[in-house]
Amino acid sequence: MDMPFSEIVDAHIAANRTELPVLDETAVKVQKLVQSEDYDASLLEELIREEPVLTASVLRLANSSFYGGLSQITSVRDAIVRLGSQKVSSVVIAVTQRESYQMRDPKLQSLVSKLWHHSLACAIGSVWLAERLDRKELADHAFMAGMLHDLGKLLLLRVIDDLQQVDSDFDPPLPLVNEMLASMHAANGATLMRNWNIPEIYVEIVARHHDPNFGDDESLLTIVRLVDLACNKIGVGIDARPDAKVASSAEAQVLGVSDVLAAELEIRLEDAAGVASLL
């Protein structure tokens, strides 16, 4: 490998060689439908039923302990009623994203599997926390923000995986891979998203979710940061931080998250991590 790794990543982004679709066609249609003034549950049901994988995932989630009720759900229509259109839309996003979290190298696949659980738990947890804080205006953005905040890590792992296919001598040890992920993922993830013309509200989350400076008025960013920290504390993800002080963090103080709510968040995140195996 003649070029520094950072330059190779830049070249991948510039050449659009990364196969990381943010949303596929069905997910885009579902999002537009759910957000439209002419929303029709029957049309949402029709879109989901066209794809068996989506149908199965929506039904599994509707019957999971995380969202489940007293009765067994057997139809997409009933699942939409139980979950609500916004959560169904989130399921579609998650299922289509799942395909991106695949590596050829088993060592990297182990990392990316942890990243998948972390991303989905952060997405679900961010929605939950926004709703618990009575910030429902943020809930519509919270799932996507949580799902995409570590997109840079997925990008870097994909680049490493690609390089190993063309250069047998390129086999960085796991400590070095983790170091590269930690130091490079935020900036490179934001660059990739800007190249894809992703809305700036999500680009800012990706770029600044580890920035030591954040404002009291940046509620969505602060929610994602706090959920990210809580996930790491309970060991959901690549960066385990068992000693993290969630309730006393700057993010918790800004959001007004009490010790009790912080503990409840950790419990919900453990449940959310289990949802990943259902999709």
C-alpha positions as CSV (number, residue, x, y, z in Angstrom):
1,M,0.0,0.0,0.0
2,D,1.8,3.1,-1.3
3,M,-0.5,5.8,0.0
4,P,-1.4,6.6,3.7
5,F,-4.6,5.0,4.8
6,S,-6.3,8.4,5.2
7,E,-5.6,9.3,1.5
8,I,-7.0,5.9,0.4
9,V,-10.2,6.6,2.3
10,D,-10.4,10.1,0.7
11,A,-9.9,8.4,-2.7
12,H,-12.7,5.9,-2.0
13,I,-15.1,8.7,-1.1
14,A,-14.1,10.9,-4.0
15,A,-14.5,8.0,-6.5
16,N,-17.8,6.9,-4.9
17,R,-16.5,3.4,-4.5
18,T,-18.3,2.8,-1.2
19,E,-21.3,0.5,-1.4
20,L,-23.2,1.8,1.6
21,P,-26.7,2.7,0.5
22,V,-28.3,5.0,3.1
23,L,-31.9,4.2,1.9
24,D,-33.1,1.9,-0.9
25,E,-36.0,2.7,-3.1
26,T,-38.6,1.1,-0.8
27,A,-37.3,2.9,2.2
28,V,-37.5,6.2,0.4
29,K,-41.1,5.5,-0.7
30,V,-42.1,4.5,2.8
31,Q,-40.5,7.6,4.3
32,K,-42.2,9.9,1.8
33,L,-45.6,8.3,2.4
34,V,-45.4,8.5,6.2
35,Q,-44.4,12.1,6.1
36,S,-46.9,13.1,3.5
37,E,-50.2,14.9,4.2
38,D,-52.0,12.2,2.2
39,Y,-50.7,9.4,4.4
40,D,-52.8,6.2,3.9
41,A,-52.1,3.1,6.0
42,S,-53.3,0.8,3.3
43,L,-50.6,2.1,0.9
44,L,-48.0,1.6,3.6
45,E,-49.2,-2.0,4.1
46,E,-49.1,-2.6,0.3
47,L,-45.5,-1.3,0.1
48,I,-44.3,-3.6,2.9
49,R,-46.2,-6.7,1.7
50,E,-44.4,-6.4,-1.6
51,E,-41.2,-7.5,0.1
52,P,-41.3,-10.7,2.2
53,V,-38.2,-9.7,4.2
54,L,-39.8,-6.5,5.3
55,T,-43.1,-8.2,6.1
56,A,-41.3,-10.8,8.3
57,S,-39.3,-8.1,10.1
58,V,-42.3,-5.9,10.8
59,L,-44.2,-8.8,12.2
60,R,-41.3,-10.0,14.4
61,L,-40.8,-6.6,15.8
62,A,-44.5,-6.0,16.5
63,N,-44.6,-9.3,18.5
64,S,-41.3,-8.7,20.3
65,S,-41.1,-8.1,24.0
66,F,-39.9,-4.5,23.2
67,Y,-43.1,-3.5,21.5
68,G,-45.4,-6.5,22.0
69,G,-48.9,-6.4,23.4
70,L,-51.2,-9.0,24.9
71,S,-52.2,-10.6,21.6
72,Q,-50.2,-12.1,18.7
73,I,-50.0,-10.0,15.6
74,T,-50.4,-11.9,12.3
75,S,-50.9,-9.2,9.7
76,V,-49.0,-6.2,8.5
77,R,-52.1,-4.0,9.0
78,D,-52.3,-4.9,12.7
79,A,-48.5,-4.4,13.0
80,I,-48.9,-0.8,11.7
81,V,-51.7,-0.2,14.2
82,R,-49.6,-1.5,17.1
83,L,-46.3,0.1,16.1
84,G,-47.5,3.3,14.4
85,S,-46.4,4.4,11.0
86,Q,-43.3,6.2,12.2
87,K,-41.9,3.1,13.9
88,V,-42.8,1.0,10.9
89,S,-40.9,3.4,8.7
90,S,-37.9,3.0,11.1
91,V,-38.1,-0.8,10.7
92,V,-37.9,-0.4,6.9
93,I,-34.8,1.9,7.3
94,A,-33.1,-0.6,9.6
95,V,-33.8,-3.6,7.4
96,T,-32.4,-2.0,4.3
97,Q,-29.4,-0.8,6.3
98,R,-28.7,-4.3,7.6
99,E,-27.4,-5.4,4.2
100,S,-24.6,-2.8,4.4
101,Y,-23.2,-4.4,7.6
102,Q,-21.5,-7.3,5.9
103,M,-17.7,-7.9,5.6
104,R,-15.7,-10.6,3.8
105,D,-13.1,-10.8,6.6
106,P,-14.4,-12.7,9.6
107,K,-12.3,-10.4,11.9
108,L,-13.9,-7.3,10.5
109,Q,-17.4,-9.0,10.4
110,S,-17.1,-9.4,14.2
111,L,-16.6,-5.7,14.5
112,V,-19.3,-4.7,12.1
113,S,-21.8,-6.9,13.9
114,K,-21.1,-5.0,17.1
115,L,-21.4,-1.8,15.1
116,W,-24.8,-2.9,13.8
117,H,-26.2,-3.6,17.3
118,H,-24.8,-0.3,18.5
119,S,-26.3,1.7,15.6
120,L,-29.7,0.2,15.9
121,A,-29.8,0.5,19.7
122,C,-28.8,4.1,19.4
123,A,-31.5,4.7,16.8
124,I,-34.3,3.1,18.9
125,G,-32.9,4.6,22.1
126,S,-32.7,8.1,20.6
127,V,-36.4,8.0,19.6
128,W,-37.3,6.6,23.1
129,L,-35.4,9.3,24.9
130,A,-36.8,12.1,22.7
131,E,-40.3,10.9,23.5
132,R,-39.6,10.6,27.2
133,L,-38.2,14.1,27.3
134,D,-41.5,15.2,25.6
135,R,-39.5,16.4,22.5
136,K,-41.7,14.6,20.0
137,E,-40.7,17.1,17.4
138,L,-37.3,15.5,17.5
139,A,-38.5,11.9,17.4
140,D,-39.0,11.9,13.6
141,H,-35.3,12.7,13.1
142,A,-34.0,10.8,16.1
143,F,-34.1,7.3,14.5
144,M,-32.1,8.3,11.4
145,A,-29.7,10.4,13.5
146,G,-29.0,7.5,15.8
147,M,-28.7,5.0,12.9
148,L,-26.3,7.1,10.9
149,H,-24.1,8.6,13.6
150,D,-21.3,6.0,13.3
151,L,-21.6,5.7,9.5
152,G,-17.9,6.7,9.3
153,K,-16.9,3.5,11.1
154,L,-18.9,1.4,8.6
155,L,-17.1,3.3,5.8
156,L,-13.7,2.7,7.2
157,L,-14.3,-1.0,7.8
158,R,-15.5,-1.4,4.2
159,V,-12.4,0.3,2.9
160,I,-10.2,-2.0,5.0
161,D,-12.2,-5.0,3.8
162,D,-11.8,-3.9,0.2
163,L,-8.0,-3.3,0.5
164,Q,-7.5,-6.7,1.9
165,Q,-9.0,-8.2,-1.2
166,V,-6.5,-6.5,-3.5
167,D,-3.4,-6.5,-1.2
168,S,-2.7,-9.6,0.8
169,D,0.0,-7.8,2.8
170,F,-2.6,-5.3,4.2
171,D,-3.8,-6.9,7.4
172,P,-3.8,-4.3,10.2
173,P,-4.1,-5.8,13.7
174,L,-7.3,-5.1,15.6
175,P,-5.8,-2.5,18.0
176,L,-4.7,-0.5,14.9
177,V,-8.2,-0.9,13.3
178,N,-9.9,0.3,16.5
179,E,-7.5,3.3,16.6
180,M,-8.3,4.2,13.0
181,L,-12.0,3.9,13.7
182,A,-11.8,6.1,16.7
183,S,-9.7,8.9,15.2
184,M,-11.1,9.0,11.6
185,H,-14.8,8.0,11.7
186,A,-16.5,11.3,12.4
187,A,-14.8,13.5,9.8
188,N,-14.9,10.8,7.1
189,G,-18.5,9.9,7.8
190,A,-19.5,13.5,7.5
191,T,-17.6,13.9,4.2
192,L,-19.2,10.9,2.7
193,M,-22.7,12.1,3.7
194,R,-22.1,15.5,2.2
195,N,-21.1,13.8,-1.0
196,W,-24.4,11.9,-0.9
197,N,-26.3,15.2,-0.3
198,I,-27.8,13.8,3.0
199,P,-29.6,16.6,4.9
200,E,-27.3,18.7,7.0
201,I,-29.2,17.9,10.2
202,Y,-27.8,14.3,10.0
203,V,-24.3,15.4,8.8
204,E,-23.9,17.5,11.9
205,I,-24.7,14.6,14.1
206,V,-22.1,12.4,12.3
207,A,-19.5,15.1,12.4
208,R,-19.9,16.3,16.0
209,H,-21.1,13.4,18.1
210,H,-17.7,13.4,19.8
211,D,-17.0,17.1,19.6
212,P,-16.2,18.3,23.2
213,N,-18.1,21.6,22.4
214,F,-21.8,21.5,21.9
215,G,-24.6,23.9,22.6
216,D,-27.5,23.8,25.0
217,D,-29.8,24.3,22.1
218,E,-28.6,21.3,20.1
219,S,-31.1,18.9,21.5
220,L,-31.0,16.2,18.8
221,L,-27.2,16.1,18.9
222,T,-27.2,15.9,22.7
223,I,-29.7,13.1,22.7
224,V,-27.7,11.0,20.3
225,R,-24.5,11.7,22.2
226,L,-26.1,10.6,25.5
227,V,-27.6,7.5,24.0
228,D,-24.2,6.7,22.4
229,L,-22.5,7.0,25.8
230,A,-25.1,4.8,27.5
231,C,-24.7,2.1,24.8
232,N,-21.0,2.1,25.3
233,K,-21.4,1.9,29.1
234,I,-23.5,-1.3,28.8
235,G,-21.2,-2.8,26.2
236,V,-23.4,-2.5,23.1
237,G,-20.9,-1.6,20.4
238,I,-17.2,-1.5,19.6
239,D,-16.2,1.0,22.3
240,A,-17.1,-0.5,25.6
241,R,-16.9,2.1,28.5
242,P,-18.2,0.4,31.6
243,D,-17.0,3.2,33.8
244,A,-18.9,5.9,31.9
245,K,-21.0,8.2,34.1
246,V,-24.2,8.6,32.1
247,A,-26.3,10.5,34.6
248,S,-23.6,12.9,35.5
249,S,-22.4,13.6,32.0
250,A,-22.6,17.0,30.4
251,E,-25.2,15.7,28.0
252,A,-27.5,14.5,30.8
253,Q,-27.2,17.8,32.6
254,V,-28.1,19.8,29.4
255,L,-31.2,17.5,28.8
256,G,-32.3,17.4,32.4
257,V,-31.9,13.6,32.5
258,S,-32.2,12.3,36.1
259,D,-30.4,9.3,37.7
260,V,-33.7,7.4,37.4
261,L,-34.2,8.2,33.8
262,A,-30.6,7.4,32.9
263,A,-31.0,4.0,34.5
264,E,-34.2,3.5,32.6
265,L,-32.4,4.4,29.4
266,E,-29.8,1.8,30.0
267,I,-32.5,-0.9,30.5
268,R,-34.3,0.2,27.3
269,L,-31.0,0.1,25.4
270,E,-30.3,-3.5,26.5
271,D,-33.8,-4.4,25.1
272,A,-33.2,-2.4,22.0
273,A,-29.9,-4.2,21.3
274,G,-31.9,-7.5,21.3
275,V,-34.2,-6.1,18.6
276,A,-31.2,-6.1,16.2
277,S,-31.4,-9.9,16.0
278,L,-35.0,-9.7,14.9
279,L,-34.2,-7.7,11.7
